[in-house]
């Protein structure tokens, strides 16, 4: 499968130059979407008295999370900023998109391109991607053409590229008919989806 880079090297390089220029050092960690790994990383950063934490937190609509631990870390004097996700029950500083509206706009774009059969591929264990799916479904419902259940496909994403790729590959093994357009809730799954589609002889513009 194609390589999926969630934190591009160019972005990392520029970020590191900026923090070093201002007298700081960048410490980068990856939880692999494992809540226990995330907790251990946060405890280690807290013990080492870092000057601040920027985190894309593990948070779906059903999973437990480390919000309470982060709250205690912030109360100890270490500032915390959430990136791309938020905890509805905690009032952290966060930098996020309007994911629900993004889903609406994605569906609107495809609709205006003439598509009337639109599928959705999303990670059901990541809250922003759930919101993008819900936004797209709302737009389709308003057009009186709600998404067909078989074309609304949830996968367990955010863990490993191999696992995501395997789930997408299984989608193409189980069916031969497809909608004319798909909304993918993130770049990692969309790249893999296009790759597998092309391997099955499906033209992707």
N, C-alpha and C positions, 0 to 999 in steps of 0.2 A: 504493500500500500504506500501511497505518497506520504512523505514525512509531514507531520503537522507541528508547527512551532507556535506555541501559545504565547511565548515571550520572545519576539524576534531578537536576534543578536544585535542588530543595529540599535534597537530601542535600549537594550541593556547597556551597550557601549556608551550611548549618549547620556543615559541616566547616571552611569558610573562617573563620567567626566564631570557632570554637574555637581554631584555630591562631593567628589574629591576637591573640586575647585572651591567649595564652601567649607572645607575642613572636616568632612565626614567620610566614612567608609560604608560601602554598600554590602550588606549581607543578604544573599539570596537563598531562599529555601523553597522546597516543593513538597506539598503534602500528598500528592497523587490522589486527591479527593478521598483521603482516609481520615476520618475525624480524630482518631487516636494519634495519628502522625501529626496532624495539625496541632493538637493539644500539646504534644511533647515539644514541638518546635516553639510554640508560644512560651512554654515554661522555661525552655533554654534561653530564649531571647530575653525574657524577663529577668532571669538569674544573672545574665551577663550585663544587665543594666544598659540596654541599647537606648539611644536617644529618641527613638520613635519607631512605630510599626505601621507599615502599609500592607494591607492584607486583602486578598480576594477570598472571602470566607466561605466555608462549606455551609450552605443553607438552602434546603429545599422546603417544600410546604409540609413535609412529613418527618424529616430526619431531626434528631437532636442536634445541638450545635454548641459551639464554644463561646457563645455570646456572654455568658456570665463570667467566664474566665477573663475575657477581654475587658469587661467592665472593671474587674478588680485590678487588672494591669494598668488601665488608664487611671484609676483612683490612686495607684501607687506613684503616679507622676510621669508615666511613659505615655505620650500622646499616641492615639490610634486613629488611622484613617482607613475606612473600608472602600475597596475598589471593585466596581462592577456588580456588587451584591450588597444586600443590607439585611439587618435583623429587624423585623417589624416591631419586636418588643423592646428594643434598645435604641437609645438616641445617640448613636455615634456620628461623627463627621463622616460623610461618604461622598464618593464621586461615582455616579451611576447614570445610565441612560433611562429614558422613559421606555422601558421594554414593551409595555402594553401597546403604546402608540406606534412603536417600531413595527410590531406585528400587523397593526392596521395598515400602515403605509406600505408594507411589503405586499400584502394582499391587494391593496388598492392599485399598486403599480401593475401587477400581473393582470388584474381585471381590466385596467385601461389598455393593456396590450392585446386584449381580446380573449384571454383565457377564461373559460367557464368551468373547467374541471381542474381544480387546484388541490394538490396534496400538501401535507405538512409533515416534516420529519423533525422531531424535537427530543431533547433529553428530559425525561420526566423527573430526574433527580437533581435538577438545578433550577432554582426559582426564577432567574431572569428568562430562561428559555421556556419555562412554563408560561410566563406572562406574554412572551412573544407569540406563542401558540394561541393563547386565549384572545389576544388582540386580533390575530388573523381570522379566527373563528367568528368573532363578533362582526367583522366587516362582511364576511361571506354570508352570515345570517341576515344582515341588513339588506343584502342583495337578493334575499329569498332563495339563495342557493347554498344552504349550509354544507359544510364539508362532509363528504361521504365517510362513514366510520372506517372503512377499509383503507382509506387514503390518509387517515390521521394516525401516524405511526410514532409511538414513543419508544425510545431506546434508553438503556442505562448508560449515560455518557459520563464524561469528566474524569474517568479513571485512567484508562490506557488506550493508546491508539489502536493496539491490536484487538482489544475487546470491542471497541466501537466499530472497527472495520469488519469484524466477524459478524456483528449484528446487522450491519448494512448489507453485507454479502448475502445473508440469509433472506433478506427481503426480496432480493432478485431471484433467489432460488425457488421461492414459493409462489410466484405469480408471473404472468406474461403480459397483463394489461396494466397500463399506467395512466394517470392524468397527464394533461399536456404541460403542466408546470408544477414544480415543487417549491415550497418554502422550507429552507433548512434553518434551524434556529441558531446556528453558529458556523463559523468558518471551518472548523475542524471536520465536522460531519459533512458539510457541503462539499469539501474537496474529495473526501472519500466517496461520497454518493456519486459525484460526477465520474470519478475514476471507475467505479464498479459499473455504472450505467454504460460507459463507453466500452467496457470489456464485454458487455452483453449486446453490443451493436446498436445502442440507443444514442442518437445524435443529441449532443448537448451544445447549444449555440455558443 
